[in-house]
Amino acid sequence: MRGISQKRIVHLKDTKSKYFDEAYFVLKSGVLEGDDGLIKEAERIIGNTSISQIKDDEKRGGGLVACLMGAFSGAIVTFLICLPFVL
């Protein structure tokens, strides 16, 4: 079939984490599944990521205040552009 791509996945059952039981990693093309460093690299990635990092990334999203400021400034610019056509 056309348009179907097969991904190779490594399933790590013991993450040594108090939050997650399992982890799935999608391998890049050209990586051999039997590579000795594969599991070590997966464990390194899990060890380098913490819940606090994930929460910090979510906080940097800007939130409601930034959204409202953008909408308000856009409304003002639109008003100023349309004002000469109304008068």
MDTraj code that builds the backbone (N, CA, C; nanometers):
import mdtraj as md
import numpy as np

residues = "MET ARG GLY ILE SER GLN LYS ARG ILE VAL HIS LEU LYS ASP THR LYS SER LYS TYR PHE ASP GLU ALA TYR PHE VAL LEU LYS SER GLY VAL LEU GLU GLY ASP ASP GLY LEU ILE LYS GLU ALA GLU ARG ILE ILE GLY ASN THR SER ILE SER GLN ILE LYS ASP ASP GLU LYS ARG GLY GLY GLY LEU VAL ALA CYS LEU MET GLY ALA PHE SER GLY ALA ILE VAL THR PHE LEU ILE CYS LEU PRO PHE VAL LEU".split()
xyz = np.array([
    [0.0833, -0.1185, 0.0000],
    [0.0000, 0.0000, 0.0000],
    [0.0875, 0.1245, 0.0000],
    [0.0385, 0.2263, -0.0609],
    [0.1123, 0.3519, -0.0655],
    [0.0731, 0.4380, 0.0540],
    [0.1684, 0.5166, 0.0995],
    [0.1412, 0.6109, 0.2061],
    [0.1502, 0.5534, 0.3462],
    [0.1825, 0.4279, 0.3571],
    [0.1935, 0.3670, 0.4896],
    [0.3411, 0.3550, 0.5242],
    [0.3747, 0.4038, 0.6396],
    [0.5128, 0.4021, 0.6840],
    [0.5232, 0.3123, 0.8063],
    [0.6230, 0.2292, 0.8077],
    [0.6427, 0.1399, 0.9213],
    [0.7507, 0.1992, 1.0111],
    [0.7152, 0.2216, 1.1373],
    [0.8076, 0.2757, 1.2353],
    [0.8596, 0.1620, 1.3218],
    [0.9872, 0.1694, 1.3557],
    [1.0459, 0.0722, 1.4466],
    [1.0459, 0.1323, 1.5860],
    [0.9964, 0.0573, 1.6821],
    [0.9759, 0.1073, 1.8173],
    [1.0495, 0.0202, 1.9168],
    [1.1117, 0.0854, 2.0162],
    [1.1726, 0.0149, 2.1282],
    [1.0825, 0.0391, 2.2485],
    [1.0436, -0.0699, 2.3128],
    [0.9549, -0.0638, 2.4281],
    [1.0378, -0.0911, 2.5535],
    [1.0479, 0.0088, 2.6405],
    [1.1241, -0.0046, 2.7640],
    [1.0247, -0.0278, 2.8771],
    [1.0277, -0.1502, 2.9354],
    [0.9288, -0.1865, 3.0366],
    [0.9628, -0.1321, 3.1738],
    [1.0877, -0.1336, 3.2131],
    [1.1261, -0.0868, 3.3453],
    [1.1987, 0.0462, 3.3305],
    [1.1268, 0.1559, 3.3556],
    [1.1852, 0.2886, 3.3386],
    [1.2595, 0.3364, 3.4632],
    [1.2488, 0.2625, 3.5699],
    [1.3099, 0.3015, 3.6977],
    [1.2583, 0.4383, 3.7426],
    [1.1333, 0.4647, 3.7121],
    [1.0707, 0.5908, 3.7459],
    [0.9547, 0.5658, 3.8400],
    [0.9325, 0.6591, 3.9320],
    [0.8179, 0.6433, 4.0208],
    [0.6896, 0.6920, 3.9544],
    [0.7002, 0.7524, 3.8356],
    [0.5837, 0.8051, 3.7664],
    [0.5391, 0.7213, 3.6465],
    [0.6344, 0.6574, 3.5783],
    [0.6020, 0.5891, 3.4535],
    [0.6422, 0.4424, 3.4598],
    [0.5520, 0.3559, 3.4157],
    [0.5807, 0.2129, 3.4104],
    [0.6579, 0.1753, 3.2845],
    [0.6177, 0.2337, 3.1724],
    [0.6750, 0.1952, 3.0445],
    [0.7053, 0.3188, 2.9607],
    [0.7933, 0.3014, 2.8626],
    [0.8252, 0.4093, 2.7684],
    [0.8430, 0.3482, 2.6297],
    [0.8026, 0.4229, 2.5290],
    [0.8173, 0.3805, 2.3908],
    [0.9053, 0.4814, 2.3177],
    [1.0016, 0.4317, 2.2424],
    [1.0914, 0.5166, 2.1643],
    [1.0795, 0.4764, 2.0183],
    [1.0642, 0.5752, 1.9311],
    [1.0592, 0.5519, 1.7871],
    [1.2007, 0.5712, 1.7336],
    [1.2532, 0.4677, 1.6687],
    [1.3910, 0.4706, 1.6194],
    [1.4027, 0.5517, 1.4909],
    [1.5134, 0.6210, 1.4778],
    [1.5436, 0.6896, 1.3529],
    [1.5779, 0.5856, 1.2474],
    [1.5602, 0.6235, 1.1218],
    [1.5960, 0.5308, 1.0153],
    [1.7476, 0.5124, 1.0146],
    [1.7913, 0.3936, 0.9884],
    [1.9331, 0.3632, 0.9843],
    [1.9895, 0.3133, 1.1159],
    [1.9116, 0.3175, 1.2225],
    [1.9579, 0.2691, 1.3526],
    [1.9274, 0.1208, 1.3624],
    [2.0254, 0.0438, 1.4041],
    [2.0056, -0.0995, 1.4183],
    [1.9428, -0.1309, 1.5536],
    [1.8426, -0.2176, 1.5536],
    [1.7727, -0.2513, 1.6772],
    [1.8610, -0.3277, 1.7750],
    [1.9594, -0.3988, 1.7267],
    [2.0456, -0.4776, 1.8135],
    [2.1636, -0.3989, 1.8684],
    [2.1669, -0.2683, 1.8468],
    [2.2780, -0.1858, 1.8928],
    [2.2886, -0.1922, 2.0449],
    [2.4093, -0.2147, 2.0952],
    [2.4316, -0.2298, 2.2391],
    [2.3983, -0.1025, 2.3168],
    [2.4183, 0.0115, 2.2603],
    [2.3961, 0.1362, 2.3315],
    [2.2527, 0.1858, 2.3286],
    [2.1648, 0.1129, 2.2621],
    [2.0267, 0.1573, 2.2446],
    [1.9536, 0.1706, 2.3775],
    [1.9578, 0.0691, 2.4603],
    [1.8880, 0.0719, 2.5890],
    [1.9525, 0.1734, 2.6818],
    [2.0847, 0.1829, 2.6789],
    [2.1530, 0.2817, 2.7630],
    [2.1121, 0.4234, 2.7245],
    [2.0999, 0.4478, 2.5951],
    [2.0581, 0.5802, 2.5484],
    [1.9143, 0.6098, 2.5904],
    [1.8274, 0.5104, 2.5805],
    [1.6881, 0.5286, 2.6241],
    [1.6826, 0.5598, 2.7735],
    [1.7598, 0.4888, 2.8529],
    [1.7626, 0.5134, 2.9974],
    [1.8216, 0.6516, 3.0279],
    [1.9189, 0.6949, 2.9481],
    [1.9774, 0.8273, 2.9669],
    [1.8734, 0.9358, 2.9406],
    [1.7957, 0.9166, 2.8353],
    [1.6916, 1.0142, 2.8018],
    [1.5884, 1.0212, 2.9130],
    [1.5484, 0.9067, 2.9631],
    [1.4509, 0.9041, 3.0721],
    [1.5083, 0.9701, 3.1964],
    [1.6348, 0.9447, 3.2252],
    [1.6978, 1.0017, 3.3436],
    [1.7162, 1.1518, 3.3349],
    [1.7320, 1.2055, 3.2130],
    [1.7549, 1.3490, 3.1961],
    [1.6269, 1.4309, 3.1953],
    [1.5127, 1.3658, 3.1868],
    [1.3862, 1.4367, 3.1819],
    [1.3146, 1.4188, 3.3146],
    [1.2749, 1.5275, 3.3727],
    [1.2027, 1.5192, 3.4991],
    [1.0668, 1.5863, 3.4847],
    [0.9793, 1.5599, 3.5781],
    [0.8460, 1.6190, 3.5765],
    [0.8555, 1.7705, 3.5886],
    [0.9518, 1.8210, 3.6670],
    [0.9650, 1.9659, 3.6813],
    [1.0024, 2.0304, 3.5483],
    [1.0833, 1.9631, 3.4657],
    [1.1174, 2.0173, 3.3338],
    [0.9930, 2.0248, 3.2466],
    [0.9089, 1.9230, 3.2526],
    [0.7878, 1.9211, 3.1717],
    [0.6948, 2.0340, 3.2149],
    [0.6793, 2.0557, 3.3453],
    [0.5930, 2.1629, 3.3943],
    [0.6492, 2.2995, 3.3569],
    [0.7816, 2.3178, 3.3621],
    [0.8421, 2.4444, 3.3227],
    [0.8158, 2.4735, 3.1757],
    [0.8212, 2.3715, 3.0907],
    [0.7944, 2.3896, 2.9488],
    [0.6497, 2.4324, 2.9264],
    [0.5571, 2.3767, 3.0047],
    [0.4168, 2.4131, 2.9911],
    [0.3933, 2.5569, 3.0361],
    [0.4648, 2.6027, 3.1397],
    [0.4476, 2.7381, 3.1902],
    [0.4946, 2.8416, 3.0893],
    [0.5928, 2.8073, 3.0079],
    [0.6468, 2.9018, 2.9107],
    [0.5541, 2.9233, 2.7934],
    [0.4402, 2.8569, 2.7912],
    [0.3477, 2.8687, 2.6798],
    [0.2851, 3.0066, 2.6665],
    [0.2899, 3.0900, 2.7667],
    [0.2355, 3.2250, 2.7575],
    [0.1049, 3.2379, 2.8337],
    [0.0158, 3.1472, 2.8156],
    [-0.1078, 3.1446, 2.8909],
    [-0.2121, 3.2431, 2.8442],
    [-0.3086, 3.2625, 2.9310],
    [-0.4253, 3.3437, 2.9004],
    [-0.3919, 3.4916, 2.8872],
    [-0.3061, 3.5434, 2.9717],
    [-0.2721, 3.6868, 2.9686],
    [-0.2095, 3.7241, 2.8344],
    [-0.1154, 3.6445, 2.7873],
    [-0.0521, 3.6737, 2.6593],
    [-0.1524, 3.6651, 2.5447],
    [-0.2425, 3.5705, 2.5522],
    [-0.3448, 3.5562, 2.4480],
    [-0.4360, 3.6779, 2.4450],
    [-0.4792, 3.7218, 2.5622],
    [-0.5672, 3.8386, 2.5685],
    [-0.4955, 3.9653, 2.5233],
    [-0.3699, 3.9794, 2.5579],
    [-0.2931, 4.0967, 2.5136],
    [-0.2796, 4.0981, 2.3618],
    [-0.2567, 3.9839, 2.3024],
    [-0.2466, 3.9759, 2.1573],
    [-0.3774, 4.0090, 2.0886],
    [-0.4870, 3.9568, 2.1437],
    [-0.6184, 3.9857, 2.0854],
    [-0.6527, 4.1336, 2.0993],
    [-0.6236, 4.1920, 2.2134],
    [-0.6524, 4.3343, 2.2368],
    [-0.5698, 4.4237, 2.1452],
    [-0.4404, 4.3957, 2.1334],
    [-0.3566, 4.4783, 2.0461],
    [-0.3969, 4.4617, 1.8996],
    [-0.4384, 4.3428, 1.8603],
    [-0.4865, 4.3218, 1.7240],
    [-0.6138, 4.3990, 1.6963],
    [-0.7036, 4.4053, 1.7962],
    [-0.8280, 4.4813, 1.7805],
    [-0.7990, 4.6300, 1.7665],
    [-0.7048, 4.6810, 1.8441],
    [-0.6700, 4.8233, 1.8363],
    [-0.6094, 4.8576, 1.7006],
    [-0.5192, 4.7740, 1.6515],
    [-0.4578, 4.7985, 1.5205],
    [-0.5639, 4.7952, 1.4109],
    [-0.6546, 4.7002, 1.4170],
    [-0.7620, 4.6911, 1.3174],
    [-0.8508, 4.8147, 1.3233],
    [-0.8835, 4.8594, 1.4440],
    [-0.9647, 4.9800, 1.4603],
    [-0.8966, 5.1015, 1.3984],
    [-0.7673, 5.1174, 1.4255],
    [-0.6950, 5.2329, 1.3736],
    [-0.6832, 5.2300, 1.2214],
    [-0.6696, 5.1112, 1.1648],
    [-0.6606, 5.0986, 1.0190],
    [-0.7949, 5.1303, 0.9544],
    [-0.9054, 5.0881, 1.0146],
    [-1.0383, 5.1068, 0.9566],
    [-1.0957, 5.2448, 0.9863],
    [-1.0435, 5.3178, 1.0847],
    [-1.0990, 5.4470, 1.1257],
    [-1.1071, 5.5491, 1.0111],
    [-1.0041, 5.5625, 0.9270],
    [-1.0148, 5.6614, 0.8182],
    [-1.1261, 5.6287, 0.7177],
    [-1.1588, 5.5024, 0.6985],
    [-1.2628, 5.4658, 0.6035],
    [-1.4016, 5.4918, 0.6573],
    [-1.4169, 5.4921, 0.7891],
    [-1.5472, 5.5164, 0.8506],
    [-1.5760, 5.6668, 0.8550],
    [-1.4753, 5.7468, 0.8796],
    [-1.4946, 5.8930, 0.8883],
    [-1.4958, 5.9476, 0.7506],
])
top = md.Topology()
chain = top.add_chain()
for i, resn in enumerate(residues, 1):
    res = top.add_residue(resn, chain, resSeq=i)
    for name in ("N", "CA", "C"):
        top.add_atom(name, md.element.get_by_symbol(name[0]), res)
traj = md.Trajectory(xyz[None], top)
